[in-house]
Amino acid sequence: MAQKDYDIKDISLAAEGKRRILWAERQMPVLTLIRQRFAKEKPFRGKRMSACLHVTAETANLARALRAGGADLALCASNPLSTQDDVAASLVKDFGVKVHAICGESRKRYYQHIAAACKHTPCITMDDGADLVNALHTNMKQYSKDIIASMEETTTGVIRLKAMAKKGILQFPVIAVNDANTKHFFDNRYGTGQSSIDGIIRATDILMAGKRVVVVGYGWCGRGIATRARGAGANVIVCEVDPVRALEAVMDGYQVLPIAQAAKVGQLFITATGNINVIDTPHFKNMQDGAILCNSGHFNVEINLTGLAKMAKKINRGVRELVDEYILPAGPGGKGQKRIYVLAQGRLVNLACAEGHPASVMDMSFSLQALSAEYAMKHPDRFTIGIHRVPEEVDNLVARLKLQAMGIKIDKLTAEQKKYLASSELGT
Ligand SMILES: NC(=O)c1ccc[n+]([C@@H]2O[C@H](COP(=O)([O-])OP(=O)(O)OC[C@H]3O[C@@H](n4cnc5c(N)ncnc54)[C@H](O)[C@@H]3O)[C@@H](O)[C@H]2O)c1
C-alpha cells in the first residue's frame, strides 16, 4: 500500500497487532462465519467503504470481514484516545486496510483523518458517534455522492442523526445498528459494564470493595456498570432524570439520589448519559477529598472539565498514566485543599484506559454492522433517506448464530402453541 494511503504511528508494530487481532478472532465465531461466507460471495467486490470506529482488535476483525467481501476500506478513529497503534499497523500491513488513526492524536489530526476517510468517496459508511456522517454533510459534502447507506454504532450517534433527520438535513439512509436488540442489550450493557470497571481498575488500581460508587445515567450502559460495580463489592448509588429508569434502579436495589446529594458522598463517579455537564461545578465544590471521576458516555462532555480547571488552584497532569489531579479548595466544612482525580481527560474510560469491549460481545455488534452493510448493498431500494432499524431477520440471525456458537439449544413453538398465540377465541 502506498504511504499516502495511511497515517499510523509505526508500521513496525504490526506483528504484535496481528497477535491481538487473531486472539480477538477466537472469541468472534459469528463474525468469522460471516467473513468466510463473504470471502466466497464477495458482496462488496470493488466497492469503497469508509469506517469511523474505535481502532481496536475487534474492529480489525470487522475490517477483515469487509475486506474478505471485496471492499476497498478506509478506517479512521472515532475517538482520539482509543486507537490501538499495533492493531492499526497490522491492518495496514497484513490486511490492506487504509488506516488513518494514531492514539493520542490532536483534535486537528483527528479531523484530518476523518477527512481522509471522506475523500475515499465511500458508497457505504460505518460510524460510531456520527462524526464521519457529520463531516459528509458539512465541509466534506462533495465526497458523499455515492453513498447508499451509513451504519451507526452508538446511542449518541443515533441521537445526533435523528436530530439531523428531524431538521430535514440528512442526505442519505442510516441504519441504527445501536438500536438492534443484539446490540444494545448486550454491547451497551455487558460490554460497557465490564470494560468500564476494567478501565478504572487498570488506571487507578483502586479496591472496589466497599467503595461508594455513583453511576450517573441508568440506561443500557449505566445498568451494566452498576451491576458490575456491585458485583465487585461497591455500594452503588444511581442518579437519573427519567422517572421510570430511576424506579427501575430503586427496585434493582440501588440507592437513588440527585447528583447534588450523591456528590457529597461518592468516592468514584462514572457518567454514562450521553448528555452534557451531568457532573458540574456545584457538584465538584461538594465532593470529598480524593474523589475519582470518569466517563463511559460517547463524548468527553459529561463532566464539566473546563469548569473544574477554572476552579482548580493547580492541575498535576499524569500523576499516574491517564490520571490528572485537580487541586481545589476544600469543600464545605473542610480546611485547606482537596484533590479530585479525572481519568482519561473525561474520554471513554473503557477504551482509553482498557481495551474496550471484550471481543465476544463485539462479535454481535460487528456481525450486525457487516450484515446490515450487505443488506443495504443488496437492497438499496428498501432504504429511503432517514433512520432505519436493522432488519429483524438480521437481528434474529445474529442471536441464533451466537447461541449456536455457544453450543446452546433452545425450544421451538409447537403447532398447537403457534395456533394458540395467534388466536383470540381460546381462553380458559
Ligand atoms: N463506553 C462505551 O463503549 C459505550 C458503549 C455504548 C454506548 N456508549 C455511550 O454511552 C452513552 C449512554 O448510552 P446508553 O445506551 O446507556 O443510553 P440510554 O439512552 O439507554 O441511557 C442514558 C440514560 O442517561 C439518563 N440521563 C440523561 N441525562 C441525565 C442526567 N443529567 N443525569 C442523570 N441521568 C441522565 C437518561 O435518562 C437515560 O436513562 C451514550 O453516549 C452512548 O453513545 C458508550
The ligand as an SDF file (V2000), in Angstrom:
LIG
                    3D

 44 48  0  0  0  0  0  0  0  0999 V2000
  -18.2430    3.2710   26.5610 N   0  0  0  0  0  0  0  0  0  0  0  0
  -18.6960    2.6030   25.5230 C   0  0  0  0  0  0  0  0  0  0  0  0
  -18.0020    1.7620   24.9410 O   0  0  0  0  0  0  0  0  0  0  0  0
  -20.0940    2.8250   25.0790 C   0  0  0  0  0  0  0  0  0  0  0  0
  -20.8560    1.7780   24.5130 C   0  0  0  0  0  0  0  0  0  0  0  0
  -22.1750    2.0150   24.1470 C   0  0  0  0  0  0  0  0  0  0  0  0
  -22.7050    3.2900   24.3030 C   0  0  0  0  0  0  0  0  0  0  0  0
  -21.9220    4.3060   24.8050 N   0  0  0  0  0  0  0  0  0  0  0  0
  -22.4150    5.6700   25.0180 C   0  0  0  0  0  0  0  0  0  0  0  0
  -22.8830    5.7630   26.3720 O   0  0  0  0  0  0  0  0  0  0  0  0
  -23.9030    6.7540   26.4680 C   0  0  0  0  0  0  0  0  0  0  0  0
  -25.1550    6.1240   27.0960 C   0  0  0  0  0  0  0  0  0  0  0  0
  -25.6500    5.1150   26.2230 O   0  0  0  0  0  0  0  0  0  0  0  0
  -26.9080    4.2080   26.6250 P   0  0  0  0  0  0  0  0  0  0  0  0
  -27.0780    3.2270   25.5200 O   0  0  0  0  0  0  0  0  0  0  0  0
  -26.7820    3.7460   28.0230 O   0  0  0  0  0  0  0  0  0  0  0  0
  -28.0800    5.3270   26.5310 O   0  0  0  0  0  0  0  0  0  0  0  0
  -29.5070    5.3180   27.2160 P   0  0  0  0  0  0  0  0  0  0  0  0
  -30.2960    6.3340   26.4840 O   0  0  0  0  0  0  0  0  0  0  0  0
  -30.0230    3.9160   27.3430 O   0  0  0  0  0  0  0  0  0  0  0  0
  -29.2080    5.8300   28.7250 O   0  0  0  0  0  0  0  0  0  0  0  0
  -28.8280    7.1210   29.0630 C   0  0  0  0  0  0  0  0  0  0  0  0
  -29.5100    7.4390   30.4040 C   0  0  0  0  0  0  0  0  0  0  0  0
  -28.9650    8.6560   30.9230 O   0  0  0  0  0  0  0  0  0  0  0  0
  -30.0280    9.3730   31.5410 C   0  0  0  0  0  0  0  0  0  0  0  0
  -29.6740   10.7780   31.6740 N   0  0  0  0  0  0  0  0  0  0  0  0
  -29.6410   11.7440   30.7260 C   0  0  0  0  0  0  0  0  0  0  0  0
  -29.2710   12.9170   31.2740 N   0  0  0  0  0  0  0  0  0  0  0  0
  -29.0400   12.6760   32.5830 C   0  0  0  0  0  0  0  0  0  0  0  0
  -28.6390   13.4970   33.6840 C   0  0  0  0  0  0  0  0  0  0  0  0
  -28.4080   14.7950   33.5440 N   0  0  0  0  0  0  0  0  0  0  0  0
  -28.4980   12.9020   34.8930 N   0  0  0  0  0  0  0  0  0  0  0  0
  -28.7740   11.6000   35.0770 C   0  0  0  0  0  0  0  0  0  0  0  0
  -29.1610   10.7760   34.0670 N   0  0  0  0  0  0  0  0  0  0  0  0
  -29.2830   11.3130   32.8450 C   0  0  0  0  0  0  0  0  0  0  0  0
  -31.2180    9.1120   30.6200 C   0  0  0  0  0  0  0  0  0  0  0  0
  -32.4430    9.3730   31.2800 O   0  0  0  0  0  0  0  0  0  0  0  0
  -31.0290    7.6500   30.2700 C   0  0  0  0  0  0  0  0  0  0  0  0
  -31.7090    6.7740   31.1450 O   0  0  0  0  0  0  0  0  0  0  0  0
  -24.0950    7.2760   25.0520 C   0  0  0  0  0  0  0  0  0  0  0  0
  -23.2770    8.4060   24.8750 O   0  0  0  0  0  0  0  0  0  0  0  0
  -23.5820    6.1310   24.1830 C   0  0  0  0  0  0  0  0  0  0  0  0
  -23.2190    6.5400   22.9120 O   0  0  0  0  0  0  0  0  0  0  0  0
  -20.6400    4.0830   25.2220 C   0  0  0  0  0  0  0  0  0  0  0  0
  1  2  1  0
  2  3  2  0
  2  4  1  0
  4  5  1  0
  4 44  2  0
  5  6  2  0
  6  7  1  0
  7  8  2  0
  8  9  1  0
  8 44  1  0
  9 10  1  0
  9 42  1  0
 10 11  1  0
 11 12  1  0
 11 40  1  0
 12 13  1  0
 13 14  1  0
 14 15  2  0
 14 16  1  0
 14 17  1  0
 17 18  1  0
 18 19  2  0
 18 20  1  0
 18 21  1  0
 21 22  1  0
 22 23  1  0
 23 24  1  0
 23 38  1  0
 24 25  1  0
 25 26  1  0
 25 36  1  0
 26 27  1  0
 26 35  1  0
 27 28  2  0
 28 29  1  0
 29 30  1  0
 29 35  2  0
 30 31  1  0
 30 32  2  0
 32 33  1  0
 33 34  2  0
 34 35  1  0
 36 37  1  0
 36 38  1  0
 38 39  1  0
 40 41  1  0
 40 42  1  0
 42 43  1  0
M  CHG  2   8   1  16  -1
M  END
$$$$
